[in-house]
Amino acid sequence: MQVSVESTSQIERRVTVQVPAAEVDQAVATRLQETAKNVRLNGFRRGKIPQTVVRQRFGQEVRNEVVGEMMRQHYVQAITQESLNPAGSPQVEPTVDEDGKDLEFVATLEVYPEFELNTIENTEIERPQASVTEADVDQMIDTLRSQNAEWETVERAAVDGDQVTVDFQGFLGDEPFEGGAAEGHELELGSNSFIPGFEEQLVGAQAGDNLEIKVTFPEDYQAEHLAGQEATFKVKVHKVAGKQLPEVDDEFIKRFGIEEGGVAAFRADVQKNMEHELSQAVTNRVKQQALEALQQANDIPVPQSLIQQETEGLKRQAAQQFGLGEDFDVSQLPDELFADQAKKRVQVGLLLAEVVKVNELDASDDEIKARVEELAQQYQQPEQVVEHYLKNEDMKNQVKSSVLEDKAVDKLLEQAQVKDVEMSYEQALQAAQQQQEADDEDEAQEEASA
């Protein structure tokens, strides 16, 4: 076997393989002999068909089978011999396939990129320094009370935060427009669930009022026929209700699983959850900054086959999130919606894998078990969850990858200039949210310019 490799790009290889004619002819002859023993032809006893007849009737079919098998076998031998690391399935085409001549075929494949990892030592990363104060706990409890509030009809003008029950019909000029009407709709003023200007004009309204509300739809409104249009809504107010907050008593705190310890135990539980949320937010913000810096310092090429695999995974994930069902054909979702995100995820994954390799990182069984136990605390029966994870190799490997990723990020942070920034609890959460939104916006801009 003769092999030559041509680099057609940083990550594409064109592998030409020649297999001696004698090897191919011998394999074809052997297969024809096997065929002669098993095939049935009218006028001949089984196993007694002359080789000339077998070759005449089945020669080309057998040769095609043998050549296909030999190309697969010699492809594997060739990439092993040349130390190639394929990132996906190759495209294989025979270029010479004739009796008495060496078999020649060409395999075109993508390989994993080879690169020297650049550090992020000159990158400044902000690490929020925040804690959960008593005032933060008070505010969170007020939020929980608001989420569990009941609405009580009031005989007064509506104020911000009230709920109004209305009928409405929207008009463009004198014509009602589709989707612009509802009856008995309950709307919380200040929730910003309607287009800008609508809720504000209901402040001061009372039950029985008939109003005309004029608004302008945003230029980027999802319904294109309404985007940027001026509209009038005729509104009938049926009821105004005020929010009645529950008292923080034993009955209230039982809704959150607190059976003993009273309000003090409830506050401690709320604070514990807030501290966990804060820790996650800080970790995610720092991690995203480190990964962004790593990607900017290492603009490596990404095999299209890996991008396509990741795209398919994102499409399945999106279908699941939107409740489209297991039978939904994800091919209906356009690749373009996910391709940029997929490319970024693959690129970051390749870079992190190199960080792990360069630093010889590993995850011990104890570290994997500890991570599983941490994840299991989110469930009602954590012991069963731990057992399930540790018995399932795929799930265990996913956890191992997560542990290694965190270790790789820690190595990156050792290189970077990490600056502690004092923040409040709320500011730290907002910073993490803004970081995520900025990343999402970058992906959207990349997609728009593609």
C-alpha positions in Angstrom: 0.0 0.0 0.0 1.3 3.4 -1.0 -0.1 6.5 0.7 0.4 10.2 0.0 -1.2 13.1 2.0 -1.9 16.6 0.7 -2.9 19.4 3.0 -5.6 21.4 1.2 -6.3 23.6 4.2 -5.3 23.9 7.8 -7.8 21.2 8.7 -8.5 19.3 5.4 -6.4 16.5 4.1 -6.5 14.7 0.7 -5.2 11.2 1.2 -4.4 9.2 -1.9 -4.0 5.4 -1.4 -2.8 2.8 -3.9 -3.5 -0.9 -3.3 -1.5 -3.4 -5.4 -3.5 -5.0 -8.2 -2.4 -8.5 -7.0 -4.0 -7.9 -3.6 -7.2 -6.8 -5.1 -7.4 -9.6 -7.7 -6.7 -12.2 -5.0 -9.5 -10.8 -2.8 -11.9 -10.8 -5.8 -10.9 -14.4 -6.7 -11.4 -15.6 -3.2 -14.8 -14.0 -3.0 -15.8 -15.5 -6.3 -14.9 -18.9 -5.1 -17.0 -18.4 -2.0 -19.9 -17.2 -4.2 -19.6 -20.3 -6.5 -20.1 -22.6 -3.4 -23.3 -20.9 -2.3 -25.0 -19.5 -5.4 -27.8 -21.3 -7.3 -28.1 -21.2 -11.1 -30.5 -23.1 -13.3 -28.7 -25.9 -15.1 -25.9 -26.3 -12.6 -25.6 -28.3 -9.4 -24.8 -26.2 -6.3 -21.1 -25.9 -5.8 -20.4 -27.1 -9.4 -20.7 -23.9 -11.3 -17.6 -23.2 -13.5 -15.5 -20.2 -12.4 -15.9 -18.6 -15.9 -19.7 -18.6 -15.5 -19.5 -17.2 -11.9 -17.1 -14.5 -13.0 -19.3 -13.6 -16.0 -22.5 -13.5 -13.9 -21.2 -12.0 -10.7 -17.7 -10.7 -11.4 -18.6 -7.0 -11.4 -20.9 -7.1 -8.4 -18.3 -9.1 -6.4 -15.5 -6.7 -7.4 -17.6 -3.7 -6.3 -18.2 -5.3 -2.9 -14.5 -6.2 -2.5 -13.3 -2.7 -3.6 -15.7 -1.0 -1.2 -14.4 -3.2 1.7 -10.8 -2.7 0.7 -11.2 1.1 0.5 -12.6 1.1 4.1 -9.9 -1.1 5.4 -7.0 0.6 3.7 -8.4 4.1 4.7 -8.2 3.1 8.4 -4.7 1.7 7.8 -3.6 4.9 5.9 -4.8 7.4 8.6 -3.1 5.2 11.3 0.1 5.1 9.3 0.1 8.8 8.7 -1.0 9.7 12.3 -4.1 11.6 11.1 -6.8 12.5 13.6 -10.1 12.6 11.6 -12.8 15.0 12.9 -15.6 13.2 11.0 -16.4 10.7 8.2 -14.4 11.0 5.0 -15.5 11.4 1.4 -14.0 8.4 -0.4 -13.9 8.1 -4.2 -12.1 5.5 -6.4 -9.9 7.1 -9.1 -8.5 3.9 -10.6 -10.6 0.7 -10.4 -9.8 -1.7 -13.3 -8.8 -5.3 -13.6 -5.1 -5.8 -13.6 -4.3 -2.2 -12.3 -3.5 -1.0 -8.9 -6.6 0.2 -7.0 -6.4 3.9 -6.3 -8.8 6.0 -4.2 -8.8 9.4 -2.7 -10.2 10.1 0.8 -11.0 13.8 1.6 -11.3 14.4 5.4 -11.2 17.0 8.0 -8.8 16.6 10.9 -8.7 18.2 14.4 -6.6 21.4 14.3 -3.1 21.3 15.6 -2.0 24.5 17.3 0.1 26.0 20.0 -2.0 27.4 22.8 -1.7 31.1 23.4 -2.0 32.2 27.0 -4.3 34.9 28.4 -1.8 36.3 30.8 -2.4 39.9 29.7 -6.1 39.7 30.2 -7.8 41.5 33.0 -10.8 39.6 34.5 -13.2 41.1 36.9 -14.3 38.9 39.8 -17.3 40.3 41.7 -16.9 40.4 45.5 -20.4 40.4 47.1 -22.3 39.0 50.1 -25.9 38.5 51.0 -27.0 41.1 53.6 -30.0 41.1 55.8 -31.5 43.8 53.5 -31.0 41.5 50.6 -32.9 38.7 52.4 -35.7 41.2 53.3 -36.0 42.1 49.6 -36.1 38.5 48.5 -38.8 37.7 51.0 -40.8 40.7 49.7 -40.4 39.2 46.2 -41.6 35.8 47.4 -44.6 37.5 49.1 -45.4 39.3 45.9 -45.2 36.1 43.9 -47.7 34.5 46.3 -50.0 37.5 46.6 -53.7 37.4 46.0 -55.8 39.9 44.1 -58.6 41.8 45.9 -61.1 44.0 44.1 -60.8 47.6 45.0 -63.2 50.6 44.5 -60.6 53.2 43.4 -58.5 54.3 40.5 -55.8 51.9 39.4 -52.2 52.5 40.4 -49.0 51.0 39.2 -48.8 47.4 40.5 -52.6 46.9 40.4 -54.3 44.3 38.1 -57.0 45.5 35.7 -59.5 43.3 33.9 -60.2 44.7 30.5 -61.7 44.1 27.1 -59.8 45.7 24.2 -59.8 46.0 20.4 -56.9 47.5 18.4 -57.3 49.6 15.3 -55.0 50.7 12.5 -56.9 53.8 11.3 -60.5 52.7 11.3 -59.8 49.0 10.7 -59.4 46.5 13.5 -56.2 44.3 13.1 -55.8 40.6 13.6 -54.6 39.6 17.1 -55.4 43.0 18.6 -58.5 42.0 20.6 -59.3 40.2 23.9 -62.0 40.0 26.5 -61.6 39.7 30.2 -57.9 40.1 30.0 -56.1 40.4 33.3 -53.2 42.9 33.1 -50.8 43.8 35.9 -49.8 47.5 35.5 -46.1 47.9 35.4 -45.4 44.4 34.2 -44.4 45.7 30.8 -46.1 42.8 29.2 -47.8 45.1 26.6 -46.2 47.4 24.1 -44.7 50.7 25.6 -47.3 53.3 26.5 -50.3 50.9 26.9 -50.1 50.1 30.6 -49.2 53.7 31.6 -52.4 55.0 30.1 -54.5 52.7 32.3 -53.1 54.2 35.5 -55.9 56.2 37.0 -58.7 54.2 35.3 -61.6 52.8 37.3 -64.1 50.0 36.8 -66.7 51.0 34.2 -64.4 53.4 32.3 -64.2 53.3 28.5 -60.8 54.5 27.2 -59.0 55.2 23.9 -55.3 54.4 24.2 -53.0 55.5 21.4 -49.6 53.8 21.0 -46.9 53.3 18.4 -45.6 49.7 17.9 -41.8 49.4 18.1 -39.9 49.3 14.8 -38.6 45.8 15.6 -42.0 44.4 16.6 -42.3 40.7 15.7 -45.5 41.2 13.6 -44.1 43.0 10.6 -47.4 44.5 9.5 -47.6 46.3 12.9 -43.9 47.3 13.3 -43.6 51.1 13.5 -47.4 51.6 13.1 -49.6 54.0 15.2 -52.6 52.2 16.6 -55.6 53.0 18.8 -57.0 50.6 21.3 -60.6 50.9 22.6 -60.6 49.6 26.1 -63.4 48.7 28.6 -62.3 48.5 32.2 -64.3 45.8 34.2 -62.4 45.6 37.4 -59.4 47.0 39.4 -57.7 44.7 41.9 -55.0 45.5 44.4 -52.3 43.0 45.4 -52.7 41.6 48.9 -49.4 40.3 50.3 -49.4 37.3 52.6 -48.0 37.7 56.1 -44.7 35.9 56.8 -46.2 33.3 59.2 -46.1 29.6 59.7 -48.7 29.0 56.9 -46.6 31.1 54.5 -43.3 29.5 55.2 -44.7 26.0 54.9 -45.1 26.7 51.2 -41.3 26.6 51.0 -40.9 23.4 52.8 -40.1 24.9 56.3 -41.9 22.7 58.9 -39.8 23.6 61.9 -37.8 26.6 63.2 -40.3 29.3 62.2 -39.3 32.6 60.6 -35.7 32.3 61.6 -35.3 28.9 59.8 -37.1 30.4 56.8 -34.8 33.4 56.6 -31.7 31.1 57.0 -33.0 28.9 54.1 -33.7 32.0 51.9 -30.2 33.3 52.6 -28.6 29.9 51.9 -30.3 29.7 48.5 -29.3 33.3 47.7 -25.7 32.6 48.6 -25.7 29.6 46.3 -27.2 31.7 43.5 -24.6 34.4 44.1 -21.8 31.9 44.0 -23.0 30.5 40.7 -23.4 33.9 39.2 -19.9 35.0 40.2 -18.4 31.7 39.0 -20.3 31.9 35.6 -19.3 35.6 35.1 -15.6 34.8 35.7 -15.7 31.7 33.6 -17.3 33.4 30.7 -14.7 36.2 30.7 -11.9 33.6 30.8 -13.4 31.6 27.9 -14.0 34.7 25.9 -10.3 35.7 26.4 -9.1 32.2 25.5 -11.1 32.3 22.3 -9.9 35.7 21.3 -6.3 34.7 21.9 -6.6 31.5 19.9 -8.6 31.9 16.7 -8.3 28.3 15.6 -10.1 26.8 12.5 -13.0 24.5 13.3 -13.9 21.4 11.3 -17.3 21.8 9.6 -18.2 18.2 10.5 -18.0 19.1 14.2 -20.0 22.3 13.7 -22.7 20.2 12.0 -22.8 17.7 14.9 -23.1 20.5 17.4 -25.7 22.2 15.3 -27.8 19.1 15.3 -27.5 18.8 19.1 -28.6 22.4 19.6 -31.6 21.9 17.3 -32.6 18.8 19.4 -32.1 20.9 22.6 -34.3 23.7 21.2 -37.0 21.3 20.2 -37.1 19.9 23.7 -37.1 23.4 25.3 -40.1 24.5 23.2 -42.0 21.3 23.9 -42.1 20.2 20.2 -42.2 16.5 21.1 -39.9 13.5 20.5 -41.4 12.9 17.0 -40.6 16.5 15.8 -38.3 16.5 12.8 -35.5 18.8 13.8 -34.4 19.2 10.1 -37.3 21.7 9.9 -35.3 24.1 12.0 -32.8 26.0 9.8 -29.1 25.3 10.5 -28.4 29.1 10.2 -30.1 29.8 13.5 -27.6 27.6 15.4 -24.4 27.5 13.3 -22.6 30.4 14.9 -23.4 29.3 18.4 -22.3 25.7 17.4 -19.0 27.0 16.0 -18.3 29.0 19.1 -19.0 26.0 21.4 -16.9 23.6 19.3 -14.0 26.1 19.2 -14.1 26.6 23.0 -14.4 22.9 23.5 -11.2 22.3 21.4 -9.3 25.0 23.3 -10.3 23.7 26.7 -9.3 20.2 25.6 -5.9 21.5 24.8 -5.7 23.3 28.2 -6.5 20.0 29.8 -3.8 18.2 27.7 -1.1 20.8 28.1 -1.6 20.9 31.9 -2.0 17.1 32.2 -5.3 17.6 34.1 -7.4 14.7 35.3 -10.5 14.1 37.4 -10.4 11.5 40.1 -13.3 9.2 41.0 -13.6 11.1 44.3 -13.9 14.4 42.5 -16.5 13.0 40.1 -18.5 11.6 43.0 -18.4 14.9 44.9 -19.7 16.7 41.8 -22.5 14.2 41.4 -23.5 14.5 45.0 -23.6 18.3 44.6 -25.9 18.0 41.6 -28.1 15.4 43.4 -29.0 17.9 46.1 -31.4 19.5 43.6 -33.6 16.4 43.7 -35.9 14.9 46.4 -34.1 11.6 46.5 -30.4 12.5 46.1 -29.1 9.0 47.0 -30.9 7.4 44.1 -29.6 10.2 41.8 -26.0 9.6 42.8 -26.4 5.8 42.3 -27.9 6.4 38.9 -25.2 8.7 37.7 -22.3 6.6 38.9 -23.7 3.4 37.3 -24.3 5.1 33.9 -20.9 5.6 32.1 -22.2 8.2 29.7 -23.6 10.4 32.6 -20.4 9.8 34.6 -18.3 10.9 31.7 -20.4 14.0 31.3 -19.7 14.9 34.9 -16.0 14.1 34.4 -16.0 16.6 31.5 -17.6 19.2 33.7 -15.0 18.7 36.4 -12.1 18.9 33.9 -13.6 22.1 32.4 -13.7 23.8 35.7 -10.1 22.7 36.3 -9.1 24.1 32.9 -10.8 27.4 33.8 -8.9 27.5 37.1 -5.6 27.2 35.1 -6.6 30.0 32.8 -7.4 32.2 35.8 -3.9 31.5 37.1 -2.6 33.1 33.9 -4.9 36.1 33.8 -4.9 39.3 35.8 -7.9 38.7 38.1 -9.2 41.9 39.7 -11.7 41.8 42.6 -14.5 44.3 42.3 -16.8 45.1 45.3 -20.5 44.8 44.4 -23.8 44.3 46.1 -25.7 41.1 45.7 -28.0 42.6 43.1 -25.1 44.2 41.1 -23.3 40.8 41.0 -26.4 39.1 39.6 -26.9 41.9 37.1 -23.2 41.7 36.0 -23.5 38.0 35.3 -26.8 38.6 33.4 -25.2 41.4 31.3 -22.2 39.1 30.5 -24.6 36.5 29.2 -26.6 39.0 27.2 -23.4 40.4 25.7 -22.3 37.0 24.6 -25.7 36.3 23.1 -25.6 39.7 21.3 -22.1 38.9 19.9 -23.4 35.6 18.5 -26.5 37.4 17.0 -24.2 40.0 15.3 -21.9 37.2 14.0 -25.0 35.4 12.6 -26.3 38.6 10.9 -23.0 39.4 9.3 -22.5 35.8 8.0 
